[in-house]
Each structure stands twice: as C-alpha cells, then as structure tokens.
Amino acid sequence: MTGKRTLTIIKPGAVERNLIGPIITKINDAGFVIKALKYTKLKKEQARAFYAVHKDKPFYNDLVKFMSSAPIVVAIIEKENAVEDFRKLIGATDPLEAEEGTIRKIFAESKTHNAIHGSDSDENAIKESDFFFSRIERFSF
Ligand code: CMP
C-alpha cells in the first residue's frame, strides 16, 4: 500500500459532536476513496499502545484518556500521494495554527481534542492499519 494509502481516525470529540458525516464528506471531496471503515472504541491500554511513541511526552496521559473516552471512526483511505495530501487536508496539529479550510481548522477544539488523525509516513500508515484492521479487511478491496 506504499504511497497510495493512509490511516485516519475521527476522534472521540468529533464523533460525539456528530461530525462523522461532515468529515467523511471533506475526505471524499478531496479525492480520497474509503477502503476500510470501522466504528469502534479504544480501551485505555489500546490507546496507550497506539500512541506509545509519545509515552514520554507531557501530553501523553491526556491523549490516552481522550482517545479512550468515547467511540472513534477508523478508516483506510486511498489516493495518490496519500500520506502527504491527507496531512495537508487535515492541517496542523494545533487548530490555531491550521490553515483555513483544513479539517482541523473547521472541526478541532484544541491540540489534543483535534478532531482527526492522519498517519505521518507510509511506514506508519501500514503499522497503524495493521493495528486496527485484519489482513482480510485490509486486502479485500
Ligand atoms: P495525532 O495526529 O493523533 O498524533 C498525536 C497526537 O498528540 C496529536 O494528534 C495531538 O492530538 C496530540 N498532541 C501532539 N502534540 C501535542 C501537544 N503539544 N499538546 C497536546 N497534545 C498534543
């Protein structure tokens, strides 16, 4: 899937605020096609594992608490140059720094409650897709 796919998570705050539809519309309008889709909820230990790379950061505990606080929507999406183009579409981590029109600028509440996740490299897109989806789910379409 190198280059063409990335993983996204619509985070708890956005799901709770009924923003699944508007956010998926933005993703589709930008030319991404959904290849796998899941509504689920992370247990605290699962959120810890997913964000293990940040375990020494001061925001780690808040991030884990938030990501396991309510349901999320996880998707594998496809487009040429997926990782880079998707990160442009979602905008900077902090919505105050995100460009106008980006998903985080429109929908995020704060740096931690920032509405949406996008993988930061092709390698992590594969790892993160493995984390959430089985081989059958990943390779059927
Ligand atoms: P995400 O793209 O899911 O990857 C890691 C998350 O950590 C990031 O979105 C933010 O929600 C959170 N994060 C990153 N940096 C900070 C920070 N300085 N303060 C609070 N939360 C942060």
Backbone and ligand atoms as CSV (ligand in chain L), in Angstrom:
chain,resi,resn,atom,element,x,y,z
A,1,MET,N,N,0.810,-1.205,0.000
A,1,MET,CA,C,0.000,0.000,0.000
A,1,MET,C,C,0.855,1.272,0.000
A,2,THR,N,N,2.182,1.108,-0.124
A,2,THR,CA,C,3.069,2.266,-0.047
A,2,THR,C,C,2.663,3.370,-1.002
A,3,GLY,N,N,2.538,4.578,-0.449
A,3,GLY,CA,C,2.271,5.743,-1.283
A,3,GLY,C,C,0.817,6.038,-1.541
A,4,LYS,N,N,-0.015,5.002,-1.630
A,4,LYS,CA,C,-1.397,5.264,-2.049
A,4,LYS,C,C,-2.404,5.244,-0.911
A,5,ARG,N,N,-1.994,4.739,0.255
A,5,ARG,CA,C,-2.980,4.616,1.338
A,5,ARG,C,C,-2.489,5.262,2.625
A,6,THR,N,N,-3.436,5.737,3.412
A,6,THR,CA,C,-3.106,6.228,4.743
A,6,THR,C,C,-4.223,5.833,5.704
A,7,LEU,N,N,-3.961,6.004,6.999
A,7,LEU,CA,C,-4.974,5.667,8.001
A,7,LEU,C,C,-5.441,6.931,8.692
A,8,THR,N,N,-6.736,7.029,8.867
A,8,THR,CA,C,-7.289,8.172,9.592
A,8,THR,C,C,-8.177,7.704,10.744
A,9,ILE,N,N,-8.243,8.526,11.777
A,9,ILE,CA,C,-9.162,8.295,12.903
A,9,ILE,C,C,-9.966,9.577,13.114
A,10,ILE,N,N,-11.277,9.465,13.061
A,10,ILE,CA,C,-12.133,10.568,13.519
A,10,ILE,C,C,-12.234,10.381,15.036
A,11,LYS,N,N,-11.737,11.358,15.769
A,11,LYS,CA,C,-11.502,11.179,17.206
A,11,LYS,C,C,-12.779,11.365,18.042
A,12,PRO,N,N,-12.731,10.944,19.337
A,12,PRO,CA,C,-13.922,10.978,20.190
A,12,PRO,C,C,-14.711,12.290,20.170
A,13,GLY,N,N,-14.049,13.419,20.315
A,13,GLY,CA,C,-14.785,14.693,20.370
A,13,GLY,C,C,-15.623,14.926,19.125
A,14,ALA,N,N,-15.042,14.605,17.977
A,14,ALA,CA,C,-15.738,14.833,16.709
A,14,ALA,C,C,-16.897,13.845,16.536
A,15,VAL,N,N,-16.698,12.597,16.970
A,15,VAL,CA,C,-17.786,11.617,16.891
A,15,VAL,C,C,-18.926,12.044,17.817
A,16,GLU,N,N,-18.573,12.477,19.018
A,16,GLU,CA,C,-19.605,12.892,19.989
A,16,GLU,C,C,-20.387,14.110,19.501
A,17,ARG,N,N,-19.719,14.957,18.721
A,17,ARG,CA,C,-20.388,16.165,18.217
A,17,ARG,C,C,-21.092,15.905,16.884
A,18,ASN,N,N,-21.235,14.623,16.523
A,18,ASN,CA,C,-21.992,14.235,15.328
A,18,ASN,C,C,-21.351,14.717,14.029
A,19,LEU,N,N,-20.016,14.666,13.982
A,19,LEU,CA,C,-19.296,15.206,12.824
A,19,LEU,C,C,-18.754,14.123,11.880
A,20,ILE,N,N,-19.176,12.877,12.075
A,20,ILE,CA,C,-18.661,11.811,11.195
A,20,ILE,C,C,-18.997,12.138,9.736
A,21,GLY,N,N,-20.257,12.470,9.474
A,21,GLY,CA,C,-20.696,12.736,8.105
A,21,GLY,C,C,-19.959,13.900,7.456
A,22,PRO,N,N,-19.968,15.090,8.096
A,22,PRO,CA,C,-19.261,16.231,7.503
A,22,PRO,C,C,-17.776,15.965,7.259
A,23,ILE,N,N,-17.127,15.238,8.168
A,23,ILE,CA,C,-15.683,14.989,7.988
A,23,ILE,C,C,-15.455,14.005,6.844
A,24,ILE,N,N,-16.268,12.958,6.768
A,24,ILE,CA,C,-16.099,11.998,5.652
A,24,ILE,C,C,-16.391,12.686,4.317
A,25,THR,N,N,-17.348,13.586,4.298
A,25,THR,CA,C,-17.627,14.337,3.058
A,25,THR,C,C,-16.389,15.131,2.626
A,26,LYS,N,N,-15.734,15.788,3.568
A,26,LYS,CA,C,-14.493,16.544,3.257
A,26,LYS,C,C,-13.433,15.609,2.674
A,27,ILE,N,N,-13.304,14.420,3.289
A,27,ILE,CA,C,-12.290,13.456,2.846
A,27,ILE,C,C,-12.599,12.997,1.414
A,28,ASN,N,N,-13.853,12.662,1.152
A,28,ASN,CA,C,-14.258,12.232,-0.194
A,28,ASN,C,C,-14.101,13.365,-1.208
A,29,ASP,N,N,-14.501,14.570,-0.823
A,29,ASP,CA,C,-14.410,15.716,-1.737
A,29,ASP,C,C,-12.958,16.015,-2.133
A,30,ALA,N,N,-12.023,15.628,-1.269
A,30,ALA,CA,C,-10.607,15.853,-1.582
A,30,ALA,C,C,-10.030,14.725,-2.449
A,31,GLY,N,N,-10.871,13.766,-2.822
A,31,GLY,CA,C,-10.433,12.729,-3.758
A,31,GLY,C,C,-10.004,11.417,-3.124
A,32,PHE,N,N,-10.176,11.280,-1.819
A,32,PHE,CA,C,-9.831,10.018,-1.158
A,32,PHE,C,C,-11.001,9.039,-1.242
A,33,VAL,N,N,-10.653,7.768,-1.467
A,33,VAL,CA,C,-11.656,6.700,-1.528
A,33,VAL,C,C,-11.499,5.832,-0.279
A,34,ILE,N,N,-12.616,5.514,0.373
A,34,ILE,CA,C,-12.558,4.684,1.583
A,34,ILE,C,C,-12.372,3.215,1.205
A,35,LYS,N,N,-11.351,2.584,1.815
A,35,LYS,CA,C,-11.034,1.185,1.519
A,35,LYS,C,C,-11.373,0.253,2.675
A,36,ALA,N,N,-11.459,0.785,3.875
A,36,ALA,CA,C,-11.889,0.014,5.053
A,36,ALA,C,C,-12.402,1.036,6.061
A,37,LEU,N,N,-13.424,0.639,6.828
A,37,LEU,CA,C,-14.065,1.606,7.726
A,37,LEU,C,C,-14.576,0.894,8.974
A,38,LYS,N,N,-14.337,1.484,10.141
A,38,LYS,CA,C,-14.713,0.819,11.387
A,38,LYS,C,C,-15.140,1.844,12.438
A,39,TYR,N,N,-16.279,1.561,13.109
A,39,TYR,CA,C,-16.716,2.349,14.281
A,39,TYR,C,C,-16.365,1.513,15.491
A,40,THR,N,N,-15.522,2.060,16.374
A,40,THR,CA,C,-15.068,1.248,17.498
A,40,THR,C,C,-14.741,2.149,18.684
A,41,LYS,N,N,-14.293,1.556,19.777
A,41,LYS,CA,C,-13.884,2.360,20.940
A,41,LYS,C,C,-12.613,1.738,21.493
A,42,LEU,N,N,-11.606,2.567,21.735
A,42,LEU,CA,C,-10.344,2.061,22.261
A,42,LEU,C,C,-10.422,1.880,23.766
A,43,LYS,N,N,-9.908,0.755,24.248
A,43,LYS,CA,C,-9.687,0.615,25.685
A,43,LYS,C,C,-8.424,1.435,26.014
A,44,LYS,N,N,-8.300,1.799,27.298
A,44,LYS,CA,C,-7.157,2.641,27.680
A,44,LYS,C,C,-5.826,2.006,27.252
A,45,GLU,N,N,-5.695,0.708,27.469
A,45,GLU,CA,C,-4.442,0.029,27.118
A,45,GLU,C,C,-4.178,0.077,25.613
A,46,GLN,N,N,-5.255,0.004,24.832
A,46,GLN,CA,C,-5.099,0.070,23.377
A,46,GLN,C,C,-4.662,1.473,22.943
A,47,ALA,N,N,-5.243,2.501,23.568
A,47,ALA,CA,C,-4.832,3.876,23.249
A,47,ALA,C,C,-3.371,4.090,23.659
A,48,ARG,N,N,-2.992,3.531,24.791
A,48,ARG,CA,C,-1.583,3.617,25.231
A,48,ARG,C,C,-0.665,3.006,24.187
A,49,ALA,N,N,-1.058,1.846,23.688
A,49,ALA,CA,C,-0.223,1.148,22.703
A,49,ALA,C,C,-0.171,1.925,21.387
A,50,PHE,N,N,-1.312,2.432,20.947
A,50,PHE,CA,C,-1.346,3.144,19.659
A,50,PHE,C,C,-0.441,4.374,19.696
A,51,TYR,N,N,-0.432,5.074,20.842
A,51,TYR,CA,C,0.355,6.304,20.954
A,51,TYR,C,C,1.654,6.096,21.738
A,52,ALA,N,N,2.162,4.862,21.771
A,52,ALA,CA,C,3.367,4.538,22.562
A,52,ALA,C,C,4.550,5.434,22.199
A,53,VAL,N,N,4.606,5.856,20.952
A,53,VAL,CA,C,5.717,6.717,20.510
A,53,VAL,C,C,5.756,8.041,21.294
A,54,HIS,N,N,4.613,8.423,21.874
A,54,HIS,CA,C,4.543,9.677,22.633
A,54,HIS,C,C,4.605,9.453,24.147
A,55,LYS,N,N,4.985,8.246,24.588
A,55,LYS,CA,C,4.820,7.905,26.010
A,55,LYS,C,C,5.613,8.797,26.974
A,56,ASP,N,N,6.666,9.421,26.478
A,56,ASP,CA,C,7.440,10.302,27.368
A,56,ASP,C,C,7.036,11.772,27.267
A,57,LYS,N,N,6.030,12.059,26.455
A,57,LYS,CA,C,5.620,13.456,26.260
A,57,LYS,C,C,4.675,13.891,27.395
A,58,PRO,N,N,4.684,15.168,27.719
A,58,PRO,CA,C,3.824,15.641,28.830
A,58,PRO,C,C,2.334,15.483,28.554
A,59,PHE,N,N,1.943,15.421,27.282
A,59,PHE,CA,C,0.516,15.327,26.955
A,59,PHE,C,C,0.024,13.876,26.810
A,60,TYR,N,N,0.914,12.913,27.031
A,60,TYR,CA,C,0.573,11.505,26.758
A,60,TYR,C,C,-0.658,11.021,27.544
A,61,ASN,N,N,-0.691,11.274,28.861
A,61,ASN,CA,C,-1.812,10.773,29.664
A,61,ASN,C,C,-3.139,11.386,29.243
A,62,ASP,N,N,-3.125,12.682,28.959
A,62,ASP,CA,C,-4.354,13.348,28.495
A,62,ASP,C,C,-4.793,12.783,27.154
A,63,LEU,N,N,-3.815,12.538,26.279
A,63,LEU,CA,C,-4.114,11.998,24.949
A,63,LEU,C,C,-4.753,10.606,25.063
A,64,VAL,N,N,-4.170,9.763,25.912
A,64,VAL,CA,C,-4.694,8.402,26.100
A,64,VAL,C,C,-6.105,8.452,26.690
A,65,LYS,N,N,-6.287,9.321,27.679
A,65,LYS,CA,C,-7.603,9.461,28.322
A,65,LYS,C,C,-8.651,9.902,27.283
A,66,PHE,N,N,-8.287,10.904,26.503
A,66,PHE,CA,C,-9.209,11.419,25.483
A,66,PHE,C,C,-9.520,10.353,24.421
A,67,MET,N,N,-8.491,9.687,23.914
A,67,MET,CA,C,-8.702,8.747,22.804
A,67,MET,C,C,-9.494,7.512,23.229
A,68,SER,N,N,-9.536,7.236,24.542
A,68,SER,CA,C,-10.297,6.075,25.014
A,68,SER,C,C,-11.616,6.511,25.673
A,69,SER,N,N,-11.990,7.775,25.512
A,69,SER,CA,C,-13.149,8.309,26.244
A,69,SER,C,C,-14.493,8.055,25.573
A,70,ALA,N,N,-14.486,7.765,24.283
A,70,ALA,CA,C,-15.736,7.622,23.524
A,70,ALA,C,C,-15.406,6.946,22.191
A,71,PRO,N,N,-16.436,6.565,21.415
A,71,PRO,CA,C,-16.164,5.886,20.146
A,71,PRO,C,C,-15.360,6.740,19.160
A,72,ILE,N,N,-14.703,6.025,18.245
A,72,ILE,CA,C,-13.947,6.649,17.154
A,72,ILE,C,C,-14.361,5.979,15.843
A,73,VAL,N,N,-14.039,6.625,14.739
A,73,VAL,CA,C,-14.217,6.008,13.419
A,73,VAL,C,C,-12.836,5.928,12.776
A,74,VAL,N,N,-12.454,4.718,12.367
A,74,VAL,CA,C,-11.131,4.495,11.784
A,74,VAL,C,C,-11.309,4.099,10.326
A,75,ALA,N,N,-10.479,4.651,9.442
A,75,ALA,CA,C,-10.605,4.293,8.026
A,75,ALA,C,C,-9.247,4.207,7.351
A,76,ILE,N,N,-9.150,3.272,6.415
A,76,ILE,CA,C,-8.030,3.257,5.471
A,76,ILE,C,C,-8.555,3.945,4.217
A,77,ILE,N,N,-7.831,4.954,3.763
A,77,ILE,CA,C,-8.293,5.728,2.603
A,77,ILE,C,C,-7.209,5.743,1.526
A,78,GLU,N,N,-7.641,5.891,0.276
A,78,GLU,CA,C,-6.705,5.744,-0.844
A,78,GLU,C,C,-6.754,6.925,-1.801
A,79,LYS,N,N,-5.576,7.287,-2.260
A,79,LYS,CA,C,-5.395,8.375,-3.244
A,79,LYS,C,C,-3.906,8.394,-3.561
A,80,GLU,N,N,-3.505,8.870,-4.728
A,80,GLU,CA,C,-2.072,9.060,-4.982
A,80,GLU,C,C,-1.509,10.003,-3.911
A,81,ASN,N,N,-0.277,9.734,-3.497
A,81,ASN,CA,C,0.405,10.616,-2.522
A,81,ASN,C,C,-0.415,10.792,-1.238
A,82,ALA,N,N,-0.981,9.682,-0.770
A,82,ALA,CA,C,-1.999,9.723,0.287
A,82,ALA,C,C,-1.531,10.392,1.579
A,83,VAL,N,N,-0.381,9.978,2.103
A,83,VAL,CA,C,0.038,10.474,3.426
A,83,VAL,C,C,0.203,11.988,3.410
A,84,GLU,N,N,0.944,12.473,2.431
A,84,GLU,CA,C,1.237,13.916,2.386
A,84,GLU,C,C,-0.033,14.721,2.085
A,85,ASP,N,N,-0.798,14.277,1.102
A,85,ASP,CA,C,-2.002,15.034,0.734
A,85,ASP,C,C,-3.014,15.042,1.879
A,86,PHE,N,N,-3.083,13.930,2.617
A,86,PHE,CA,C,-4.052,13.890,3.712
A,86,PHE,C,C,-3.622,14.800,4.860
A,87,ARG,N,N,-2.323,14.856,5.115
A,87,ARG,CA,C,-1.861,15.745,6.185
A,87,ARG,C,C,-2.106,17.206,5.832
A,88,LYS,N,N,-2.009,17.507,4.530
A,88,LYS,CA,C,-2.370,18.877,4.107
A,88,LYS,C,C,-3.858,19.126,4.335
A,89,LEU,N,N,-4.671,18.132,4.017
A,89,LEU,CA,C,-6.127,18.279,4.159
A,89,LEU,C,C,-6.537,18.470,5.623
A,90,ILE,N,N,-5.861,17.751,6.548
A,90,ILE,CA,C,-6.288,17.880,7.950
A,90,ILE,C,C,-5.688,19.122,8.621
A,91,GLY,N,N,-4.516,19.566,8.183
A,91,GLY,CA,C,-3.927,20.778,8.739
A,91,GLY,C,C,-3.069,20.513,9.967
A,92,ALA,N,N,-2.511,21.577,10.531
A,92,ALA,CA,C,-1.580,21.467,11.657
A,92,ALA,C,C,-2.247,20.849,12.886
A,93,THR,N,N,-1.419,20.210,13.731
A,93,THR,CA,C,-1.913,19.555,14.956
A,93,THR,C,C,-2.752,20.512,15.801
A,94,ASP,N,N,-2.260,21.722,15.941
A,94,ASP,CA,C,-2.973,22.742,16.725
A,94,ASP,C,C,-3.926,23.507,15.797
A,95,PRO,N,N,-5.222,23.439,16.045
A,95,PRO,CA,C,-6.171,24.113,15.139
A,95,PRO,C,C,-5.922,25.617,15.013
A,96,LEU,N,N,-5.297,26.200,16.039
A,96,LEU,CA,C,-4.995,27.640,15.956
A,96,LEU,C,C,-3.950,27.927,14.877
A,97,GLU,N,N,-3.133,26.906,14.577
A,97,GLU,CA,C,-2.087,27.072,13.558
A,97,GLU,C,C,-2.494,26.480,12.213
A,98,ALA,N,N,-3.629,25.802,12.162
A,98,ALA,CA,C,-4.053,25.130,10.920
A,98,ALA,C,C,-4.546,26.140,9.886
A,99,GLU,N,N,-4.281,25.824,8.613
A,99,GLU,CA,C,-4.721,26.721,7.533
A,99,GLU,C,C,-6.240,26.715,7.400
A,100,GLU,N,N,-6.764,27.848,6.931
A,100,GLU,CA,C,-8.204,27.958,6.653
A,100,GLU,C,C,-8.642,26.824,5.730
A,101,GLY,N,N,-9.806,26.267,5.993
A,101,GLY,CA,C,-10.357,25.234,5.117
A,101,GLY,C,C,-9.920,23.825,5.460
A,102,THR,N,N,-8.889,23.686,6.331
A,102,THR,CA,C,-8.461,22.336,6.713
A,102,THR,C,C,-9.459,21.749,7.730
A,103,ILE,N,N,-9.447,20.423,7.814
A,103,ILE,CA,C,-10.424,19.749,8.687
A,103,ILE,C,C,-10.241,20.177,10.147
A,104,ARG,N,N,-8.983,20.278,10.579
A,104,ARG,CA,C,-8.769,20.677,11.980
A,104,ARG,C,C,-9.174,22.137,12.217
A,105,LYS,N,N,-8.903,22.995,11.227
A,105,LYS,CA,C,-9.309,24.395,11.395
A,105,LYS,C,C,-10.825,24.479,11.590
A,106,ILE,N,N,-11.543,23.683,10.805
A,106,ILE,CA,C,-13.007,23.763,10.846
A,106,ILE,C,C,-13.578,23.039,12.075
A,107,PHE,N,N,-13.031,21.856,12.398
A,107,PHE,CA,C,-13.725,20.998,13.363
A,107,PHE,C,C,-13.006,20.778,14.701
A,108,ALA,N,N,-11.692,21.076,14.798
A,108,ALA,CA,C,-10.974,20.729,16.031
A,108,ALA,C,C,-11.261,21.730,17.151
A,109,GLU,N,N,-11.157,21.237,18.384
A,109,GLU,CA,C,-11.399,22.084,19.561
A,109,GLU,C,C,-10.096,22.565,20.199
A,110,SER,N,N,-9.045,21.729,20.133
A,110,SER,CA,C,-7.756,22.072,20.747
A,110,SER,C,C,-6.698,21.129,20.189
A,111,LYS,N,N,-5.474,21.309,20.672
A,111,LYS,CA,C,-4.355,20.490,20.189
A,111,LYS,C,C,-4.561,19.002,20.476
A,112,THR,N,N,-5.069,18.669,21.638
A,112,THR,CA,C,-5.339,17.252,21.939
A,112,THR,C,C,-6.681,16.828,21.363
A,113,HIS,N,N,-7.690,17.655,21.541
A,113,HIS,CA,C,-9.026,17.343,21.003
A,113,HIS,C,C,-9.083,17.881,19.570
A,114,ASN,N,N,-8.256,17.280,18.706
A,114,ASN,CA,C,-8.070,17.899,17.388
A,114,ASN,C,C,-8.780,17.172,16.241
A,115,ALA,N,N,-9.868,16.509,16.574
A,115,ALA,CA,C,-10.866,16.000,15.607
A,115,ALA,C,C,-10.425,14.809,14.772
A,116,ILE,N,N,-9.165,14.801,14.319
A,116,ILE,CA,C,-8.808,13.772,13.330
A,116,ILE,C,C,-7.316,13.455,13.383
A,117,HIS,N,N,-7.002,12.202,13.064
A,117,HIS,CA,C,-5.612,11.744,12.975
A,117,HIS,C,C,-5.309,11.355,11.536
A,118,GLY,N,N,-4.077,11.590,11.114
A,118,GLY,CA,C,-3.593,11.070,9.831
A,118,GLY,C,C,-2.188,10.533,10.015
A,119,SER,N,N,-1.883,9.366,9.438
A,119,SER,CA,C,-0.530,8.790,9.571
A,119,SER,C,C,0.514,9.775,9.053
A,120,ASP,N,N,1.711,9.742,9.683
A,120,ASP,CA,C,2.740,10.719,9.287
A,120,ASP,C,C,3.782,10.164,8.326
A,121,SER,N,N,3.679,8.887,7.949
A,121,SER,CA,C,4.602,8.310,6.963
A,121,SER,C,C,3.939,7.068,6.365
A,122,ASP,N,N,4.465,6.614,5.225
A,122,ASP,CA,C,3.942,5.378,4.628
A,122,ASP,C,C,4.130,4.200,5.581
A,123,GLU,N,N,5.284,4.182,6.250
A,123,GLU,CA,C,5.587,3.090,7.185
A,123,GLU,C,C,4.569,3.062,8.325
A,124,ASN,N,N,4.271,4.223,8.886
A,124,ASN,CA,C,3.296,4.268,9.982
A,124,ASN,C,C,1.872,4.011,9.488
A,125,ALA,N,N,1.584,4.381,8.244
A,125,ALA,CA,C,0.257,4.077,7.696
A,125,ALA,C,C,0.031,2.566,7.691
A,126,ILE,N,N,1.067,1.817,7.340
A,126,ILE,CA,C,0.954,0.350,7.327
A,126,ILE,C,C,0.819,-0.186,8.758
A,127,LYS,N,N,1.689,0.305,9.657
A,127,LYS,CA,C,1.642,-0.153,11.059
A,127,LYS,C,C,0.287,0.141,11.688
A,128,GLU,N,N,-0.211,1.362,11.461
A,128,GLU,CA,C,-1.478,1.776,12.080
A,128,GLU,C,C,-2.662,1.014,11.468
A,129,SER,N,N,-2.580,0.713,10.166
A,129,SER,CA,C,-3.645,-0.074,9.531
A,129,SER,C,C,-3.659,-1.485,10.109
A,130,ASP,N,N,-2.459,-2.036,10.352
A,130,ASP,CA,C,-2.344,-3.356,10.993
A,130,ASP,C,C,-2.939,-3.348,12.393
A,131,PHE,N,N,-2.785,-2.225,13.078
A,131,PHE,CA,C,-3.272,-2.110,14.453
A,131,PHE,C,C,-4.791,-2.261,14.503
A,132,PHE,N,N,-5.486,-1.674,13.528
A,132,PHE,CA,C,-6.948,-1.625,13.594
A,132,PHE,C,C,-7.664,-2.658,12.728
A,133,PHE,N,N,-7.024,-3.115,11.655
A,133,PHE,CA,C,-7.740,-3.961,10.699
A,133,PHE,C,C,-7.034,-5.302,10.496
A,134,SER,N,N,-7.843,-6.345,10.280
A,134,SER,CA,C,-7.292,-7.670,9.985
A,134,SER,C,C,-6.754,-7.687,8.550
A,135,ARG,N,N,-6.007,-8.721,8.212
A,135,ARG,CA,C,-5.484,-8.839,6.835
A,135,ARG,C,C,-6.620,-8.909,5.833
A,136,ILE,N,N,-7.683,-9.627,6.198
A,136,ILE,CA,C,-8.830,-9.749,5.268
A,136,ILE,C,C,-9.432,-8.368,5.024
A,137,GLU,N,N,-9.616,-7.611,6.095
A,137,GLU,CA,C,-10.215,-6.273,5.943
A,137,GLU,C,C,-9.304,-5.356,5.131
A,138,ARG,N,N,-7.996,-5.492,5.321
A,138,ARG,CA,C,-7.052,-4.592,4.633
A,138,ARG,C,C,-6.888,-4.919,3.172
A,139,PHE,N,N,-6.981,-6.196,2.817
A,139,PHE,CA,C,-6.609,-6.571,1.442
A,139,PHE,C,C,-7.767,-7.020,0.579
A,140,SER,N,N,-9.009,-6.850,1.044
A,140,SER,CA,C,-10.150,-7.303,0.241
A,140,SER,C,C,-10.492,-6.336,-0.877
A,141,PHE,N,N,-10.148,-5.090,-0.729
A,141,PHE,CA,C,-10.600,-4.099,-1.710
A,141,PHE,C,C,-9.434,-3.314,-2.279
L,1,CMP,P1,P,-2.327,12.950,16.283
L,1,CMP,O1,O,-2.145,13.353,14.865
L,1,CMP,O2,O,-3.351,11.930,16.555
L,1,CMP,O3,O,-0.926,12.418,16.866
L,1,CMP,C1,C,-0.536,12.584,18.190
L,1,CMP,C2,C,-1.452,13.445,18.972
L,1,CMP,O4,O,-0.902,14.006,20.138
L,1,CMP,C3,C,-1.828,14.654,18.134
L,1,CMP,O5,O,-2.679,14.262,17.102
L,1,CMP,C4,C,-2.434,15.560,19.186
L,1,CMP,O6,O,-3.779,15.218,19.473
L,1,CMP,C5,C,-1.565,15.227,20.391
L,1,CMP,N1,N,-0.535,16.266,20.587
L,1,CMP,C6,C,0.565,16.466,19.872
L,1,CMP,N2,N,1.298,17.486,20.372
L,1,CMP,C7,C,0.615,17.940,21.445
L,1,CMP,C8,C,0.858,18.988,22.392
L,1,CMP,N3,N,1.963,19.742,22.320
L,1,CMP,N4,N,-0.049,19.176,23.352
L,1,CMP,C9,C,-1.154,18.402,23.416
L,1,CMP,N5,N,-1.438,17.379,22.551
L,1,CMP,C10,C,-0.557,17.156,21.572
